């Protein structure tokens, strides 16, 4: 369903551990992604770029956030991504 949503032009948001399914769906290749530390191997294996220093990242139609404490930054990033469309 993630690949279908992405192919349909939808913005996809993922925070904390949620970038792991994005990586499994092969949606992170060439993208910058934030997320919990456990996401790093999956993102890197699938060709994405990860940094713990990013609280929220917009890369194309993917919006990722680090942890629940970063929800304000994540919401700002989602709002910006939606307004760009």
C-alpha positions, -999 to +999 in steps of 0.1 A: +000+000+000+030+024+006+042+019-030+007+024-043+003+056-023+036+069-034+030+060-071-004+079-068+015+111-059+006+111-022+027+126+005+038+099+030+047+108+066+066+085+089+080+091+124+100+071+149+102+035+137+079+041+107+107+047+082+115+009+084+084+000+063+093+028+039+127+012+034+111-023+030+089-008+003+120+005-014+109+041-011+140+056+006+166+050-022+184+083-027+163+100+000+172+117+033+153+102+062+149+109+099+138+083+124+146+063+155+181+048+158+168+014+148+159+027+114+194+035+104+204+001+091+172-004+070+175+031+055+212+027+046+208-009+033+180+003+010+201+033-003+188+061+018+207+087+039+201+088+077+212+111+104+202+112+141+207+150+139+176+156+118+144+160+138+123+161+106+131+159+069+112+166+038+126+148+007+103+149-022+070+134-011+085+116+020+083+134+053+101+116+082+105+125+118+129+113+145+109+106+177+076+115+193+092+145+211+099+160+177+062+160+167+061+198+165+089+198+139+073+168+121+039+186+119+056+217+105+074+196+079+041+178+070+024+212+067+052+226+045+051+195+022+013+197+018+015+234+010+041+227-017+017+204-035 
